[in-house]
């Protein structure tokens, strides 16, 4: 599970934006919005296969980050 959803920087973090992009999600970024650069994030990529359809997919998660500042549920706002 990606720790970013419980981080204070989730709305402006370049690493979280990258993870969302890898998941194929649309990014809503305003041109004047500042970007936060995370310090030493560790990203795990799990490669999985959907057996019935023989489809390979990847799940991207940030599991550690020195910039992490706990703010549970902040991503909902």
PDB file of N, CA, C and O in Angstrom, chain B, residues numbered from 101:
ATOM      1  N   UNK B 101       0.839  -1.182   0.000  1.00  0.00           N
ATOM      2  CA  UNK B 101       0.000   0.000   0.000  1.00  0.00           C
ATOM      3  C   UNK B 101       0.881   1.240   0.000  1.00  0.00           C
ATOM      4  O   UNK B 101       1.879   1.308   0.718  1.00  0.00           O
ATOM      5  N   UNK B 102       0.507   2.206  -0.801  1.00  0.00           N
ATOM      6  CA  UNK B 102       1.265   3.445  -0.927  1.00  0.00           C
ATOM      7  C   UNK B 102       1.057   4.313   0.323  1.00  0.00           C
ATOM      8  O   UNK B 102      -0.078   4.605   0.699  1.00  0.00           O
ATOM      9  N   UNK B 103       2.154   4.719   0.955  1.00  0.00           N
ATOM     10  CA  UNK B 103       2.063   5.539   2.170  1.00  0.00           C
ATOM     11  C   UNK B 103       1.658   6.972   1.863  1.00  0.00           C
ATOM     12  O   UNK B 103       1.286   7.719   2.768  1.00  0.00           O
ATOM     13  N   UNK B 104       1.727   7.361   0.594  1.00  0.00           N
ATOM     14  CA  UNK B 104       1.467   8.755   0.204  1.00  0.00           C
ATOM     15  C   UNK B 104       0.084   9.258   0.605  1.00  0.00           C
ATOM     16  O   UNK B 104      -0.088  10.444   0.886  1.00  0.00           O
ATOM     17  N   UNK B 105      -0.895   8.371   0.633  1.00  0.00           N
ATOM     18  CA  UNK B 105      -2.256   8.827   0.929  1.00  0.00           C
ATOM     19  C   UNK B 105      -2.393   9.368   2.347  1.00  0.00           C
ATOM     20  O   UNK B 105      -3.354  10.073   2.658  1.00  0.00           O
ATOM     21  N   UNK B 106      -1.440   9.041   3.198  1.00  0.00           N
ATOM     22  CA  UNK B 106      -1.467   9.548   4.572  1.00  0.00           C
ATOM     23  C   UNK B 106      -0.367  10.578   4.829  1.00  0.00           C
ATOM     24  O   UNK B 106       0.033  10.793   5.973  1.00  0.00           O
ATOM     25  N   UNK B 107       0.116  11.210   3.764  1.00  0.00           N
ATOM     26  CA  UNK B 107       1.190  12.189   3.899  1.00  0.00           C
ATOM     27  C   UNK B 107       0.674  13.609   3.672  1.00  0.00           C
ATOM     28  O   UNK B 107      -0.189  13.839   2.825  1.00  0.00           O
ATOM     29  N   UNK B 108       1.205  14.537   4.424  1.00  0.00           N
ATOM     30  CA  UNK B 108       0.854  15.946   4.308  1.00  0.00           C
ATOM     31  C   UNK B 108       1.149  16.497   2.903  1.00  0.00           C
ATOM     32  O   UNK B 108       0.465  17.414   2.448  1.00  0.00           O
ATOM     33  N   UNK B 109       2.155  15.950   2.217  1.00  0.00           N
ATOM     34  CA  UNK B 109       2.583  16.460   0.917  1.00  0.00           C
ATOM     35  C   UNK B 109       1.883  15.804  -0.273  1.00  0.00           C
ATOM     36  O   UNK B 109       2.249  16.081  -1.416  1.00  0.00           O
ATOM     37  N   UNK B 110       0.906  14.960  -0.046  1.00  0.00           N
ATOM     38  CA  UNK B 110       0.289  14.166  -1.116  1.00  0.00           C
ATOM     39  C   UNK B 110      -0.224  15.005  -2.279  1.00  0.00           C
ATOM     40  O   UNK B 110      -0.150  14.551  -3.421  1.00  0.00           O
ATOM     41  N   UNK B 111      -0.729  16.184  -2.046  1.00  0.00           N
ATOM     42  CA  UNK B 111      -1.334  16.992  -3.107  1.00  0.00           C
ATOM     43  C   UNK B 111      -0.313  17.705  -3.992  1.00  0.00           C
ATOM     44  O   UNK B 111      -0.654  18.147  -5.088  1.00  0.00           O
ATOM     45  N   UNK B 112       0.930  17.821  -3.534  1.00  0.00           N
ATOM     46  CA  UNK B 112       1.928  18.547  -4.317  1.00  0.00           C
ATOM     47  C   UNK B 112       3.193  17.741  -4.607  1.00  0.00           C
ATOM     48  O   UNK B 112       4.133  18.270  -5.202  1.00  0.00           O
ATOM     49  N   UNK B 113       3.234  16.500  -4.207  1.00  0.00           N
ATOM     50  CA  UNK B 113       4.442  15.681  -4.313  1.00  0.00           C
ATOM     51  C   UNK B 113       4.657  15.135  -5.732  1.00  0.00           C
ATOM     52  O   UNK B 113       3.770  14.514  -6.318  1.00  0.00           O
ATOM     53  N   UNK B 114       5.850  15.383  -6.261  1.00  0.00           N
ATOM     54  CA  UNK B 114       6.176  14.907  -7.606  1.00  0.00           C
ATOM     55  C   UNK B 114       6.251  13.380  -7.658  1.00  0.00           C
ATOM     56  O   UNK B 114       5.930  12.790  -8.689  1.00  0.00           O
ATOM     57  N   UNK B 115       6.659  12.744  -6.591  1.00  0.00           N
ATOM     58  CA  UNK B 115       6.728  11.279  -6.570  1.00  0.00           C
ATOM     59  C   UNK B 115       5.331  10.680  -6.612  1.00  0.00           C
ATOM     60  O   UNK B 115       5.096   9.710  -7.332  1.00  0.00           O
ATOM     61  N   UNK B 116       4.406  11.242  -5.853  1.00  0.00           N
ATOM     62  CA  UNK B 116       3.033  10.725  -5.872  1.00  0.00           C
ATOM     63  C   UNK B 116       2.402  10.944  -7.247  1.00  0.00           C
ATOM     64  O   UNK B 116       1.649  10.099  -7.731  1.00  0.00           O
ATOM     65  N   UNK B 117       2.707  12.064  -7.863  1.00  0.00           N
ATOM     66  CA  UNK B 117       2.194  12.315  -9.224  1.00  0.00           C
ATOM     67  C   UNK B 117       2.729  11.265 -10.197  1.00  0.00           C
ATOM     68  O   UNK B 117       2.006  10.801 -11.080  1.00  0.00           O
ATOM     69  N   UNK B 118       3.988  10.898 -10.031  1.00  0.00           N
ATOM     70  CA  UNK B 118       4.583   9.866 -10.873  1.00  0.00           C
ATOM     71  C   UNK B 118       3.874   8.527 -10.659  1.00  0.00           C
ATOM     72  O   UNK B 118       3.580   7.819 -11.622  1.00  0.00           O
ATOM     73  N   UNK B 119       3.604   8.185  -9.413  1.00  0.00           N
ATOM     74  CA  UNK B 119       2.906   6.927  -9.099  1.00  0.00           C
ATOM     75  C   UNK B 119       1.518   6.928  -9.737  1.00  0.00           C
ATOM     76  O   UNK B 119       1.107   5.932 -10.331  1.00  0.00           O
ATOM     77  N   UNK B 120       0.805   8.032  -9.616  1.00  0.00           N
ATOM     78  CA  UNK B 120      -0.533   8.126 -10.219  1.00  0.00           C
ATOM     79  C   UNK B 120      -0.452   7.958 -11.737  1.00  0.00           C
ATOM     80  O   UNK B 120      -1.300   7.302 -12.340  1.00  0.00           O
ATOM     81  N   UNK B 121       0.559   8.545 -12.338  1.00  0.00           N
ATOM     82  CA  UNK B 121       0.751   8.424 -13.788  1.00  0.00           C
ATOM     83  C   UNK B 121       0.990   6.963 -14.173  1.00  0.00           C
ATOM     84  O   UNK B 121       0.460   6.491 -15.178  1.00  0.00           O
ATOM     85  N   UNK B 122       1.780   6.255 -13.382  1.00  0.00           N
ATOM     86  CA  UNK B 122       2.065   4.846 -13.663  1.00  0.00           C
ATOM     87  C   UNK B 122       0.808   3.986 -13.555  1.00  0.00           C
ATOM     88  O   UNK B 122       0.693   2.956 -14.219  1.00  0.00           O
ATOM     89  N   UNK B 123      -0.128   4.415 -12.716  1.00  0.00           N
ATOM     90  CA  UNK B 123      -1.402   3.705 -12.566  1.00  0.00           C
ATOM     91  C   UNK B 123      -2.406   4.116 -13.643  1.00  0.00           C
ATOM     92  O   UNK B 123      -3.522   3.600 -13.683  1.00  0.00           O
ATOM     93  N   UNK B 124      -2.010   5.043 -14.514  1.00  0.00           N
ATOM     94  CA  UNK B 124      -2.879   5.469 -15.600  1.00  0.00           C
ATOM     95  C   UNK B 124      -3.939   6.473 -15.192  1.00  0.00           C
ATOM     96  O   UNK B 124      -4.914   6.675 -15.915  1.00  0.00           O
ATOM     97  N   UNK B 125      -3.759   7.102 -14.044  1.00  0.00           N
ATOM     98  CA  UNK B 125      -4.726   8.079 -13.563  1.00  0.00           C
ATOM     99  C   UNK B 125      -4.436   9.452 -14.160  1.00  0.00           C
ATOM    100  O   UNK B 125      -3.282   9.809 -14.398  1.00  0.00           O
ATOM    101  N   UNK B 126      -5.482  10.202 -14.392  1.00  0.00           N
ATOM    102  CA  UNK B 126      -5.343  11.551 -14.923  1.00  0.00           C
ATOM    103  C   UNK B 126      -4.860  12.483 -13.815  1.00  0.00           C
ATOM    104  O   UNK B 126      -5.335  12.425 -12.681  1.00  0.00           O
ATOM    105  N   UNK B 127      -3.914  13.334 -14.167  1.00  0.00           N
ATOM    106  CA  UNK B 127      -3.373  14.287 -13.197  1.00  0.00           C
ATOM    107  C   UNK B 127      -4.050  15.632 -13.367  1.00  0.00           C
ATOM    108  O   UNK B 127      -4.166  16.138 -14.483  1.00  0.00           O
ATOM    109  N   UNK B 128      -4.493  16.207 -12.269  1.00  0.00           N
ATOM    110  CA  UNK B 128      -5.084  17.540 -12.270  1.00  0.00           C
ATOM    111  C   UNK B 128      -4.092  18.509 -11.644  1.00  0.00           C
ATOM    112  O   UNK B 128      -4.123  18.764 -10.440  1.00  0.00           O
ATOM    113  N   UNK B 129      -3.214  19.042 -12.481  1.00  0.00           N
ATOM    114  CA  UNK B 129      -2.170  19.934 -11.990  1.00  0.00           C
ATOM    115  C   UNK B 129      -2.395  21.318 -12.573  1.00  0.00           C
ATOM    116  O   UNK B 129      -2.590  21.471 -13.779  1.00  0.00           O
ATOM    117  N   UNK B 130      -2.366  22.310 -11.724  1.00  0.00           N
ATOM    118  CA  UNK B 130      -2.483  23.690 -12.164  1.00  0.00           C
ATOM    119  C   UNK B 130      -1.085  24.230 -12.473  1.00  0.00           C
ATOM    120  O   UNK B 130      -0.129  23.890 -11.775  1.00  0.00           O
ATOM    121  N   UNK B 131      -0.954  25.043 -13.480  1.00  0.00           N
ATOM    122  CA  UNK B 131       0.356  25.534 -13.920  1.00  0.00           C
ATOM    123  C   UNK B 131       1.085  26.334 -12.845  1.00  0.00           C
ATOM    124  O   UNK B 131       2.316  26.335 -12.824  1.00  0.00           O
ATOM    125  N   UNK B 132       0.380  27.002 -11.969  1.00  0.00           N
ATOM    126  CA  UNK B 132       1.033  27.812 -10.937  1.00  0.00           C
ATOM    127  C   UNK B 132       1.214  27.041  -9.627  1.00  0.00           C
ATOM    128  O   UNK B 132       1.668  27.605  -8.631  1.00  0.00           O
ATOM    129  N   UNK B 133       0.866  25.779  -9.627  1.00  0.00           N
ATOM    130  CA  UNK B 133       0.961  24.963  -8.416  1.00  0.00           C
ATOM    131  C   UNK B 133       2.414  24.547  -8.173  1.00  0.00           C
ATOM    132  O   UNK B 133       3.086  24.058  -9.081  1.00  0.00           O
ATOM    133  N   UNK B 134       2.887  24.743  -6.956  1.00  0.00           N
ATOM    134  CA  UNK B 134       4.248  24.356  -6.598  1.00  0.00           C
ATOM    135  C   UNK B 134       4.327  22.842  -6.463  1.00  0.00           C
ATOM    136  O   UNK B 134       3.368  22.185  -6.058  1.00  0.00           O
ATOM    137  N   UNK B 135       5.487  22.307  -6.811  1.00  0.00           N
ATOM    138  CA  UNK B 135       5.712  20.873  -6.711  1.00  0.00           C
ATOM    139  C   UNK B 135       6.698  20.592  -5.591  1.00  0.00           C
ATOM    140  O   UNK B 135       7.752  21.222  -5.501  1.00  0.00           O
ATOM    141  N   UNK B 136       6.345  19.643  -4.740  1.00  0.00           N
ATOM    142  CA  UNK B 136       7.212  19.218  -3.645  1.00  0.00           C
ATOM    143  C   UNK B 136       8.053  18.041  -4.130  1.00  0.00           C
ATOM    144  O   UNK B 136       7.510  17.108  -4.722  1.00  0.00           O
ATOM    145  N   UNK B 137       9.352  18.062  -3.896  1.00  0.00           N
ATOM    146  CA  UNK B 137      10.228  16.963  -4.278  1.00  0.00           C
ATOM    147  C   UNK B 137      10.559  16.147  -3.037  1.00  0.00           C
ATOM    148  O   UNK B 137      11.221  16.628  -2.118  1.00  0.00           O
ATOM    149  N   UNK B 138      10.094  14.921  -3.026  1.00  0.00           N
ATOM    150  CA  UNK B 138      10.306  14.024  -1.887  1.00  0.00           C
ATOM    151  C   UNK B 138      11.782  13.639  -1.764  1.00  0.00           C
ATOM    152  O   UNK B 138      12.511  13.589  -2.755  1.00  0.00           O
ATOM    153  N   UNK B 139      12.200  13.370  -0.541  1.00  0.00           N
ATOM    154  CA  UNK B 139      13.565  12.964  -0.265  1.00  0.00           C
ATOM    155  C   UNK B 139      13.639  11.451  -0.101  1.00  0.00           C
ATOM    156  O   UNK B 139      13.002  10.880   0.784  1.00  0.00           O
ATOM    157  N   UNK B 140      14.410  10.819  -0.950  1.00  0.00           N
ATOM    158  CA  UNK B 140      14.687   9.380  -0.893  1.00  0.00           C
ATOM    159  C   UNK B 140      13.445   8.488  -0.794  1.00  0.00           C
ATOM    160  O   UNK B 140      13.365   7.653   0.107  1.00  0.00           O
ATOM    161  N   UNK B 141      12.484   8.647  -1.693  1.00  0.00           N
ATOM    162  CA  UNK B 141      11.348   7.716  -1.661  1.00  0.00           C
ATOM    163  C   UNK B 141      11.780   6.337  -2.162  1.00  0.00           C
ATOM    164  O   UNK B 141      12.605   6.223  -3.068  1.00  0.00           O
ATOM    165  N   UNK B 142      11.219   5.315  -1.570  1.00  0.00           N
ATOM    166  CA  UNK B 142      11.464   3.945  -2.025  1.00  0.00           C
ATOM    167  C   UNK B 142      10.167   3.433  -2.629  1.00  0.00           C
ATOM    168  O   UNK B 142       9.130   3.388  -1.968  1.00  0.00           O
ATOM    169  N   UNK B 143      10.245   3.046  -3.904  1.00  0.00           N
ATOM    170  CA  UNK B 143       9.065   2.600  -4.639  1.00  0.00           C
ATOM    171  C   UNK B 143       9.167   1.102  -4.894  1.00  0.00           C
ATOM    172  O   UNK B 143      10.175   0.616  -5.406  1.00  0.00           O
ATOM    173  N   UNK B 144       8.121   0.382  -4.534  1.00  0.00           N
ATOM    174  CA  UNK B 144       8.017  -1.045  -4.851  1.00  0.00           C
ATOM    175  C   UNK B 144       7.088  -1.196  -6.032  1.00  0.00           C
ATOM    176  O   UNK B 144       6.019  -0.587  -6.083  1.00  0.00           O
ATOM    177  N   UNK B 145       7.503  -2.012  -6.977  1.00  0.00           N
ATOM    178  CA  UNK B 145       6.664  -2.319  -8.133  1.00  0.00           C
ATOM    179  C   UNK B 145       6.390  -3.809  -8.111  1.00  0.00           C
ATOM    180  O   UNK B 145       7.305  -4.624  -8.234  1.00  0.00           O
ATOM    181  N   UNK B 146       5.118  -4.160  -7.952  1.00  0.00           N
ATOM    182  CA  UNK B 146       4.711  -5.554  -7.966  1.00  0.00           C
ATOM    183  C   UNK B 146       4.156  -5.885  -9.339  1.00  0.00           C
ATOM    184  O   UNK B 146       3.272  -5.194  -9.846  1.00  0.00           O
ATOM    185  N   UNK B 147       4.683  -6.950  -9.939  1.00  0.00           N
ATOM    186  CA  UNK B 147       4.214  -7.397 -11.244  1.00  0.00           C
ATOM    187  C   UNK B 147       3.274  -8.570 -11.010  1.00  0.00           C
ATOM    188  O   UNK B 147       3.653  -9.567 -10.395  1.00  0.00           O
ATOM    189  N   UNK B 148       2.059  -8.446 -11.499  1.00  0.00           N
ATOM    190  CA  UNK B 148       1.024  -9.462 -11.282  1.00  0.00           C
ATOM    191  C   UNK B 148       0.422  -9.894 -12.601  1.00  0.00           C
ATOM    192  O   UNK B 148       0.550  -9.203 -13.612  1.00  0.00           O
ATOM    193  N   UNK B 149      -0.237 -11.046 -12.583  1.00  0.00           N
ATOM    194  CA  UNK B 149      -0.916 -11.529 -13.763  1.00  0.00           C
ATOM    195  C   UNK B 149      -2.351 -11.879 -13.424  1.00  0.00           C
ATOM    196  O   UNK B 149      -2.634 -12.566 -12.443  1.00  0.00           O
ATOM    197  N   UNK B 150      -3.241 -11.390 -14.259  1.00  0.00           N
ATOM    198  CA  UNK B 150      -4.651 -11.728 -14.156  1.00  0.00           C
ATOM    199  C   UNK B 150      -4.816 -13.043 -14.911  1.00  0.00           C
ATOM    200  O   UNK B 150      -4.875 -13.043 -16.140  1.00  0.00           O
ATOM    201  N   UNK B 151      -4.890 -14.164 -14.192  1.00  0.00           N
ATOM    202  CA  UNK B 151      -4.855 -15.504 -14.785  1.00  0.00           C
ATOM    203  C   UNK B 151      -5.880 -15.753 -15.888  1.00  0.00           C
ATOM    204  O   UNK B 151      -5.499 -16.215 -16.963  1.00  0.00           O
ATOM    205  N   UNK B 152      -7.158 -15.470 -15.668  1.00  0.00           N
ATOM    206  CA  UNK B 152      -8.118 -15.811 -16.725  1.00  0.00           C
ATOM    207  C   UNK B 152      -7.848 -15.082 -18.041  1.00  0.00           C
ATOM    208  O   UNK B 152      -8.086 -15.636 -19.115  1.00  0.00           O
ATOM    209  N   UNK B 153      -7.352 -13.844 -17.966  1.00  0.00           N
ATOM    210  CA  UNK B 153      -7.160 -13.040 -19.172  1.00  0.00           C
ATOM    211  C   UNK B 153      -5.706 -12.996 -19.639  1.00  0.00           C
ATOM    212  O   UNK B 153      -5.402 -12.416 -20.682  1.00  0.00           O
ATOM    213  N   UNK B 154      -4.807 -13.611 -18.866  1.00  0.00           N
ATOM    214  CA  UNK B 154      -3.382 -13.597 -19.180  1.00  0.00           C
ATOM    215  C   UNK B 154      -2.850 -12.174 -19.382  1.00  0.00           C
ATOM    216  O   UNK B 154      -2.036 -11.920 -20.270  1.00  0.00           O
ATOM    217  N   UNK B 155      -3.327 -11.260 -18.543  1.00  0.00           N
ATOM    218  CA  UNK B 155      -2.912  -9.858 -18.606  1.00  0.00           C
ATOM    219  C   UNK B 155      -1.934  -9.573 -17.481  1.00  0.00           C
ATOM    220  O   UNK B 155      -2.196  -9.883 -16.319  1.00  0.00           O
ATOM    221  N   UNK B 156      -0.808  -8.980 -17.837  1.00  0.00           N
ATOM    222  CA  UNK B 156       0.184  -8.600 -16.829  1.00  0.00           C
ATOM    223  C   UNK B 156      -0.043  -7.130 -16.474  1.00  0.00           C
ATOM    224  O   UNK B 156      -0.213  -6.284 -17.353  1.00  0.00           O
ATOM    225  N   UNK B 157      -0.042  -6.841 -15.166  1.00  0.00           N
ATOM    226  CA  UNK B 157      -0.189  -5.457 -14.721  1.00  0.00           C
ATOM    227  C   UNK B 157       0.771  -5.192 -13.570  1.00  0.00           C
ATOM    228  O   UNK B 157       1.200  -6.110 -12.872  1.00  0.00           O
ATOM    229  N   UNK B 158       1.096  -3.923 -13.389  1.00  0.00           N
ATOM    230  CA  UNK B 158       2.027  -3.535 -12.340  1.00  0.00           C
ATOM    231  C   UNK B 158       1.334  -2.635 -11.324  1.00  0.00           C
ATOM    232  O   UNK B 158       0.520  -1.781 -11.674  1.00  0.00           O
ATOM    233  N   UNK B 159       1.675  -2.847 -10.072  1.00  0.00           N
ATOM    234  CA  UNK B 159       1.143  -2.035  -8.984  1.00  0.00           C
ATOM    235  C   UNK B 159       2.317  -1.282  -8.364  1.00  0.00           C
ATOM    236  O   UNK B 159       3.261  -1.891  -7.862  1.00  0.00           O
ATOM    237  N   UNK B 160       2.246   0.040  -8.404  1.00  0.00           N
ATOM    238  CA  UNK B 160       3.322   0.904  -7.926  1.00  0.00           C
ATOM    239  C   UNK B 160       2.945   1.478  -6.555  1.00  0.00           C
ATOM    240  O   UNK B 160       1.848   2.007  -6.379  1.00  0.00           O
ATOM    241  N   UNK B 161       3.866   1.370  -5.582  1.00  0.00           N
ATOM    242  CA  UNK B 161       3.620   1.879  -4.232  1.00  0.00           C
ATOM    243  C   UNK B 161       4.886   2.503  -3.645  1.00  0.00           C
ATOM    244  O   UNK B 161       5.976   1.944  -3.763  1.00  0.00           O
ATOM    245  N   UNK B 162       4.730   3.663  -3.015  1.00  0.00           N
ATOM    246  CA  UNK B 162       5.821   4.238  -2.224  1.00  0.00           C
ATOM    247  C   UNK B 162       5.710   3.593  -0.851  1.00  0.00           C
ATOM    248  O   UNK B 162       4.672   3.691  -0.198  1.00  0.00           O
ATOM    249  N   UNK B 163       6.776   2.934  -0.414  1.00  0.00           N
ATOM    250  CA  UNK B 163       6.734   2.232   0.870  1.00  0.00           C
ATOM    251  C   UNK B 163       7.549   2.921   1.951  1.00  0.00           C
ATOM    252  O   UNK B 163       7.341   2.679   3.140  1.00  0.00           O
ATOM    253  N   UNK B 164       8.487   3.789   1.540  1.00  0.00           N
ATOM    254  CA  UNK B 164       9.272   4.571   2.490  1.00  0.00           C
ATOM    255  C   UNK B 164       9.630   5.904   1.850  1.00  0.00           C
ATOM    256  O   UNK B 164       9.791   5.996   0.633  1.00  0.00           O
ATOM    257  N   UNK B 165       9.751   6.933   2.678  1.00  0.00           N
ATOM    258  CA  UNK B 165      10.110   8.256   2.175  1.00  0.00           C
ATOM    259  C   UNK B 165      10.571   9.105   3.364  1.00  0.00           C
ATOM    260  O   UNK B 165       9.875   9.202   4.374  1.00  0.00           O
ATOM    261  N   UNK B 166      11.736   9.708   3.234  1.00  0.00           N
ATOM    262  CA  UNK B 166      12.246  10.537   4.331  1.00  0.00           C
ATOM    263  C   UNK B 166      11.437  11.816   4.528  1.00  0.00           C
ATOM    264  O   UNK B 166      11.500  12.438   5.588  1.00  0.00           O
ATOM    265  N   UNK B 167      10.681  12.205   3.512  1.00  0.00           N
ATOM    266  CA  UNK B 167       9.859  13.413   3.608  1.00  0.00           C
ATOM    267  C   UNK B 167       8.477  13.150   4.206  1.00  0.00           C
ATOM    268  O   UNK B 167       7.722  14.093   4.446  1.00  0.00           O
ATOM    269  N   UNK B 168       8.145  11.913   4.444  1.00  0.00           N
ATOM    270  CA  UNK B 168       6.803  11.562   4.918  1.00  0.00           C
ATOM    271  C   UNK B 168       6.462  12.308   6.203  1.00  0.00           C
ATOM    272  O   UNK B 168       7.207  12.272   7.183  1.00  0.00           O
ATOM    273  N   UNK B 169       5.316  12.985   6.173  1.00  0.00           N
ATOM    274  CA  UNK B 169       4.802  13.696   7.334  1.00  0.00           C
ATOM    275  C   UNK B 169       3.360  13.232   7.528  1.00  0.00           C
ATOM    276  O   UNK B 169       2.479  13.571   6.738  1.00  0.00           O
ATOM    277  N   UNK B 170       3.133  12.465   8.572  1.00  0.00           N
ATOM    278  CA  UNK B 170       1.850  11.796   8.799  1.00  0.00           C
ATOM    279  C   UNK B 170       0.681  12.768   8.933  1.00  0.00           C
ATOM    280  O   UNK B 170       0.669  13.645   9.797  1.00  0.00           O
ATOM    281  N   UNK B 171      -0.291  12.584   8.058  1.00  0.00           N
ATOM    282  CA  UNK B 171      -1.544  13.344   8.126  1.00  0.00           C
ATOM    283  C   UNK B 171      -2.627  12.430   7.541  1.00  0.00           C
ATOM    284  O   UNK B 171      -3.020  12.593   6.385  1.00  0.00           O
ATOM    285  N   UNK B 172      -3.108  11.469   8.338  1.00  0.00           N
ATOM    286  CA  UNK B 172      -4.066  10.469   7.848  1.00  0.00           C
ATOM    287  C   UNK B 172      -5.300  11.090   7.211  1.00  0.00           C
ATOM    288  O   UNK B 172      -5.903  12.018   7.750  1.00  0.00           O
ATOM    289  N   UNK B 173      -5.659  10.553   6.051  1.00  0.00           N
ATOM    290  CA  UNK B 173      -6.870  10.981   5.366  1.00  0.00           C
ATOM    291  C   UNK B 173      -6.766  12.275   4.592  1.00  0.00           C
ATOM    292  O   UNK B 173      -7.761  12.731   4.028  1.00  0.00           O
ATOM    293  N   UNK B 174      -5.573  12.891   4.545  1.00  0.00           N
ATOM    294  CA  UNK B 174      -5.400  14.189   3.897  1.00  0.00           C
ATOM    295  C   UNK B 174      -5.661  14.126   2.387  1.00  0.00           C
ATOM    296  O   UNK B 174      -6.055  15.126   1.786  1.00  0.00           O
ATOM    297  N   UNK B 175      -5.444  12.967   1.777  1.00  0.00           N
ATOM    298  CA  UNK B 175      -5.629  12.807   0.328  1.00  0.00           C
ATOM    299  C   UNK B 175      -7.093  12.975  -0.090  1.00  0.00           C
ATOM    300  O   UNK B 175      -7.360  13.269  -1.255  1.00  0.00           O
ATOM    301  N   UNK B 176      -8.032  12.799   0.817  1.00  0.00           N
ATOM    302  CA  UNK B 176      -9.463  12.889   0.517  1.00  0.00           C
ATOM    303  C   UNK B 176      -9.863  14.319   0.203  1.00  0.00           C
ATOM    304  O   UNK B 176     -10.784  14.536  -0.585  1.00  0.00           O
ATOM    305  N   UNK B 177      -9.201  15.295   0.792  1.00  0.00           N
ATOM    306  CA  UNK B 177      -9.591  16.698   0.662  1.00  0.00           C
ATOM    307  C   UNK B 177      -9.432  17.217  -0.738  1.00  0.00           C
ATOM    308  O   UNK B 177      -9.721  18.384  -1.000  1.00  0.00           O
TER     309      UNK B 177
END
